[in-house]
Amino acid sequence: MSAKVAIQVRNDLVELERVNEVFAAFWASNQLPEDAIFDFNLAVDEVFTNIVQHGYADQLDHEVRIELAFESGTVFLTVEDDGVPFNPLDAPDVDVTAPLRERAIGGLGIYLVRKLMDGVEYARAGNRNRLVMKKKVSDERR
């Protein structure tokens, strides 16, 4: 069985509430394991926040497309924006063993997304960034 939901939101952090509501409804309607939704909420929060804070050279409204899909026991989270080109997979890993005082500011969100997901892919198509994150969840329905 497969299922898909997509939402278009403005590049404004207040939109995260709507995104989280869509995620919760998708999770419930597909009877996905509750323990896995945290990883996806954290991933979309980190990616969307980076887009809003760093993705645009102007102060105009832009639309960000976020899609959740469930197929063959795997959840796919896709985020597309028309911001400046940015491949988060090119960012170096954060040294989480270094003392806090010695760590550079930033980069921890991308590090967490890489660690939480089973796979992360980036592509630039035309003027759009497309980040696809995937994670295997239980095939068993509750």
Sine and cosine of phi, psi and omega as CSV:
sin_phi,cos_phi,sin_psi,cos_psi,sin_omega,cos_omega
0.00,0.00,0.61,-0.79,0.07,-1.00
-0.76,-0.65,0.43,-0.90,0.00,-1.00
-0.52,-0.85,0.44,-0.90,-0.03,-1.00
-0.49,-0.87,0.58,-0.81,0.12,-0.99
-0.60,-0.80,0.61,-0.80,0.03,-1.00
-0.72,-0.69,0.49,-0.87,0.02,-1.00
-0.64,-0.77,0.65,-0.76,0.12,-0.99
-0.97,-0.23,0.78,-0.62,0.01,-1.00
-0.74,-0.67,0.38,-0.92,0.08,-1.00
-0.97,0.24,0.36,-0.93,0.05,-1.00
-0.98,0.20,0.92,0.39,-0.03,-1.00
-0.62,-0.78,0.76,-0.65,-0.08,-1.00
-0.88,0.48,-0.39,0.92,0.04,-1.00
-0.90,0.44,-0.34,0.94,0.00,-1.00
-0.94,0.34,-0.27,0.96,0.01,-1.00
-0.86,0.50,-0.52,0.86,0.02,-1.00
-0.89,0.46,-0.70,0.71,0.04,-1.00
-0.90,0.44,-0.66,0.75,0.02,-1.00
-0.87,0.49,-0.72,0.69,-0.01,-1.00
-0.89,0.45,-0.57,0.82,0.06,-1.00
-0.91,0.41,-0.66,0.75,0.04,-1.00
-0.90,0.43,-0.68,0.73,0.03,-1.00
-0.87,0.50,-0.72,0.69,-0.02,-1.00
-0.88,0.47,-0.69,0.73,0.01,-1.00
-0.91,0.41,-0.66,0.75,0.03,-1.00
-0.88,0.48,-0.71,0.71,-0.01,-1.00
-0.87,0.49,-0.73,0.69,-0.03,-1.00
-0.91,0.41,-0.71,0.70,-0.06,-1.00
-0.93,0.38,-0.42,0.91,0.02,-1.00
-0.98,-0.18,0.07,1.00,0.03,-1.00
0.78,0.63,0.73,0.68,0.00,-1.00
-1.00,0.10,0.43,-0.90,-0.04,-1.00
-0.89,0.46,0.76,-0.64,-0.05,-1.00
-0.86,0.51,-0.53,0.85,-0.06,-1.00
-0.92,0.38,-0.31,0.95,-0.04,-1.00
-1.00,0.02,-0.33,0.94,-0.06,-1.00
-0.91,0.41,-0.51,0.86,0.00,-1.00
-0.84,0.54,-0.70,0.71,-0.02,-1.00
-0.87,0.49,-0.65,0.76,-0.02,-1.00
-0.96,0.28,-0.61,0.79,0.07,-1.00
-0.89,0.45,-0.67,0.74,0.02,-1.00
-0.91,0.41,-0.68,0.73,-0.01,-1.00
-0.89,0.47,-0.74,0.67,-0.02,-1.00
-0.93,0.38,-0.58,0.82,0.04,-1.00
-0.88,0.48,-0.73,0.68,-0.02,-1.00
-0.91,0.42,-0.74,0.67,-0.05,-1.00
-0.92,0.40,-0.74,0.68,-0.03,-1.00
-0.90,0.44,-0.67,0.74,0.03,-1.00
-0.87,0.49,-0.67,0.74,0.04,-1.00
-0.89,0.45,-0.65,0.76,0.03,-1.00
-0.88,0.47,-0.76,0.65,-0.04,-1.00
-0.89,0.45,-0.69,0.72,-0.11,-0.99
-0.99,0.14,-0.47,0.88,-0.13,-0.99
-0.79,-0.61,-0.12,0.99,-0.20,-0.98
-1.00,0.09,-0.22,0.98,-0.13,-0.99
-0.76,-0.65,0.67,-0.75,0.02,-1.00
-1.00,0.08,-0.21,0.98,0.00,-1.00
-0.92,-0.39,0.06,-1.00,0.02,-1.00
-0.96,-0.28,0.35,0.94,-0.04,-1.00
-0.99,0.14,0.29,-0.96,0.12,-0.99
-0.97,0.25,0.68,-0.74,0.07,-1.00
-0.75,-0.67,0.39,-0.92,0.05,-1.00
-0.97,-0.24,0.68,-0.74,0.07,-1.00
-0.90,-0.44,0.76,-0.66,0.00,-1.00
-0.97,-0.22,0.78,-0.62,0.00,-1.00
-0.82,-0.58,0.76,-0.65,-0.04,-1.00
-0.76,-0.65,0.67,-0.75,0.16,-0.99
-0.90,-0.43,0.70,-0.72,0.07,-1.00
-0.68,-0.74,0.57,-0.82,0.05,-1.00
-0.82,-0.58,0.84,-0.55,-0.01,-1.00
-0.49,-0.87,0.78,-0.63,0.08,-1.00
0.77,0.64,0.70,0.71,0.08,-1.00
0.99,0.16,0.10,0.99,0.00,-1.00
-0.85,-0.53,0.69,-0.73,0.10,-1.00
-0.98,-0.20,0.73,-0.68,0.03,-1.00
-0.92,-0.39,0.76,-0.65,0.07,-1.00
-0.89,-0.46,0.88,-0.47,-0.01,-1.00
-0.89,-0.46,0.75,-0.66,0.04,-1.00
-0.82,-0.57,0.82,-0.58,0.01,-1.00
-0.83,-0.55,0.68,-0.74,0.04,-1.00
-0.56,-0.83,0.29,-0.96,0.02,-1.00
-0.96,-0.27,0.50,0.86,0.01,-1.00
-0.98,0.20,-0.09,-1.00,0.02,-1.00
-0.87,0.49,0.54,-0.84,0.02,-1.00
-0.85,0.53,0.77,-0.64,0.05,-1.00
-0.43,-0.90,0.88,-0.48,0.07,-1.00
-0.98,-0.21,0.97,-0.24,-0.03,-1.00
-0.90,0.43,-0.31,0.95,0.01,-1.00
-0.96,0.29,-0.28,0.96,0.06,-1.00
-0.99,0.15,-0.25,0.97,0.00,-1.00
-0.94,0.35,0.68,-0.74,0.02,-1.00
-0.93,0.38,0.48,-0.88,0.07,-1.00
-0.90,0.43,0.57,-0.82,0.06,-1.00
-0.98,0.18,0.67,-0.75,0.07,-1.00
-0.99,0.12,1.00,-0.06,-0.05,-1.00
-0.97,0.26,-0.12,0.99,0.04,-1.00
-1.00,0.03,-0.26,0.97,0.00,-1.00
-0.95,0.30,0.51,-0.86,0.08,-1.00
-0.87,0.50,0.52,-0.85,-0.05,-1.00
-0.81,0.59,-0.63,0.77,-0.03,-1.00
-0.90,0.44,-0.42,0.91,-0.07,-1.00
-0.99,-0.11,-0.09,1.00,-0.02,-1.00
-0.99,0.12,0.60,-0.80,0.10,-0.99
-0.95,0.30,0.47,-0.88,0.04,-1.00
-0.97,0.25,0.69,-0.72,0.06,-1.00
1.00,-0.07,0.22,-0.97,0.07,-1.00
1.00,-0.02,-0.27,0.96,-0.05,-1.00
-0.93,0.36,-0.58,0.82,0.01,-1.00
-0.88,0.47,-0.71,0.70,0.03,-1.00
-0.90,0.44,-0.65,0.76,0.05,-1.00
-0.85,0.53,-0.72,0.69,-0.01,-1.00
-0.89,0.45,-0.68,0.74,0.02,-1.00
-0.86,0.50,-0.71,0.71,0.03,-1.00
-0.86,0.50,-0.63,0.77,-0.04,-1.00
-0.97,0.23,-0.56,0.83,-0.06,-1.00
-0.98,0.22,-0.50,0.86,-0.09,-1.00
-0.99,-0.11,0.42,-0.91,0.06,-1.00
-0.99,0.16,-0.38,0.93,0.02,-1.00
-0.34,-0.94,0.57,-0.82,0.04,-1.00
-0.66,-0.75,0.77,-0.63,0.00,-1.00
-0.76,-0.65,0.60,-0.80,0.03,-1.00
-0.82,-0.57,0.59,-0.81,0.12,-0.99
-0.55,-0.84,0.51,-0.86,0.12,-0.99
-0.92,-0.39,0.88,-0.47,0.00,-1.00
-0.84,-0.54,0.91,-0.41,-0.07,-1.00
0.89,0.46,-0.84,-0.55,0.02,-1.00
-0.97,-0.25,0.44,0.90,-0.08,-1.00
-0.83,-0.55,0.68,-0.73,0.20,-0.98
-1.00,0.07,0.64,-0.77,0.04,-1.00
-0.70,-0.71,0.90,-0.44,0.02,-1.00
-0.91,-0.42,0.83,-0.55,0.00,-1.00
-0.89,-0.45,0.83,-0.55,0.04,-1.00
-0.89,-0.46,0.64,-0.77,0.00,-1.00
-0.67,-0.74,0.49,-0.87,0.01,-1.00
-0.48,-0.88,0.73,-0.68,0.07,-1.00
-0.96,0.29,0.74,-0.67,0.12,-0.99
-0.84,-0.55,0.21,-0.98,-0.05,-1.00
-0.84,0.54,0.68,-0.74,0.10,-1.00
-0.97,0.22,-0.30,0.95,-0.06,-1.00
-0.97,0.25,0.77,-0.64,0.05,-1.00
-1.00,0.02,0.56,-0.83,0.00,-1.00
-1.00,-0.05,0.00,0.00,0.00,0.00
